[in-house]
Amino acid sequence: MKKKSKPSTKQRIMETAIDLFNKDGVQSVTSRHIATEMGISYGNLDYHYKNKEALLLAIYKQMRDEMSDSYTSADPTTGSFEQIHRLLLHLESFQYKFRFFNLDVLEISRSYPKINRLLKNTFRIRKEQMAEMLKQAIADGFFIKSTEENIGQLLLSIRITITFWLLQEELLSDAESKKKDSSMSAHIWQLLMPYMTEKGTRLYKELIGDADLINK
């Protein structure tokens, strides 16, 4: 059995940084904090990442690559509706894996120009990819035809939900926010439900298994 190779120092720095950023926030964590947490010298860390922007840029590129797989991987056995379902589930887990990024996205975009430019480009690409997914689901009969006229507004509402989901959860961390139907993916589905055909509604019930949301 082939042994797994150990992660490189660069990868371990990124993983440690993500853990600390998630715990304490981007602005509270310095490169020296990361080096101390890892038990390495600051010079060793500086050799791999010259500054915080370089480190955050590497993390963001890893984030973008990971999500790109969910947007672009096409399984011939999976229909358009199921692909949206899987994407939303991945988006939700992704939020918690890199929770610091959405919680600090405004500060990050203001402080680090390279990340800001990459972020804007990524938003544009994701918008186009999600639009194509929805159009395919409309063509497959899961959403009513008139949905296409509202795609722009739906995508904006979905983007707002994704961007600010963790922030509102952080501020409203009570029992209400822990309910099953208060998950991010459930809220995005609620945005899409009014546009579902009977065919889409039936498949939604099969995939999600919660008819109460449909009957609200």
C-alpha positions, 0 to 999 in steps of 0.5 A, a space after each residue: 500500500 502506497 504511503 501518503 506523502 507528508 504535506 509540504 511546509 508551504 501547505 502546513 503553513 496554509 493549513 495552520 493559517 486557516 485554523 488561526 484565521 477561522 479562530 481569531 480572524 484575519 486581522 488578529 493573526 500575524 505571520 509570527 503567530 502562525 510561525 509560533 503555532 507551527 514551532 518554526 522560525 519566522 524566517 522559515 515562514 517568511 521564506 515561503 510567504 513574504 507577507 500576509 497578502 502572499 499567504 492569503 492569496 495562496 489560500 484564496 487560490 486554493 479555495 477557488 480551485 476547490 470550488 471550481 471543481 464543484 462548478 465544472 465537474 460534470 457527472 453524466 449520471 447526475 441531472 441538472 437539478 441534482 448538480 445544483 443540490 450537490 453544489 449548494 451542499 458543497 458551498 455550505 460546507 465550504 463556508 465553514 471550512 474557510 469561515 474567516 474569509 466571508 466573515 472578513 471579506 470586506 476587510 480582506 478586499 480593502 487591504 489586499 488589492 491582488 485578492 480584491 481583483 481576483 475576487 471580483 473576477 471569480 464572482 463574475 465567473 461563478 455568476 455565469 456558471 450558476 446561470 448556466 446551471 439554472 438554464 439547464 435545469 429550466 430546459 430539463 423542466 425543473 423550473 418554469 420557463 419564466 424563471 429565465 427572466 428572473 435569473 439575474 435577480 435570483 443570482 443576486 439574492 443567492 450571492 447575498 445569502 452566501 456572502 452574509 450567511 456566516 455573518 448573520 449566524 455569528 450575530 444571531 447565534 441562538 437556537 433559532 439559527 440552529 434549526 435544520 430549515 435555517 441552513 444556508 442551502 435551505 434558504 437558497 432553495 426557498 428562493 428557488 421554490 416559487 419557480 419550480 415545476 411539479 417535476 422539480 418539486 417532486 425531485 426536491 422532495 426526493 433529494 431533500 426529504 423535507 416536505 414541510 418546506 414545500 408546503 409552507 
